[in-house]
Amino acid sequence: MTKKKKKNEDPKVHEDLNGFKMDINSFGEISSSFSIDKINEFLNKNVEDKKLKDRDDLKSDEKEKKS
């Protein structure tokens, strides 16, 4: 048996994303309470890109930025 969620219940989110809401209207357009730039900034900071993790040229760039 599956559990049904209440529609009024807010999902658990990362503390940086509190207040984040996404809606899809009848035309299929996605609207969000955060700007795309803010979402991308969060993802860049918190999610590792699997396609780029083995590239040597990016690893050396990251080391230079930390110095």
Sequence and secondary structure as in RCSB ss.txt:
>XXXX:A:sequence
MTKKKKKNEDPKVHEDLNGFKMDINSFGEISSSFSIDKINEFLNKNVEDKKLKDRDDLKSDEKEKKS
>XXXX:A:secstr
      TT      GGGTT  EEE TTS EEESS HHHHHHHHHHH   TTTTT HHHHHHHHHHH 
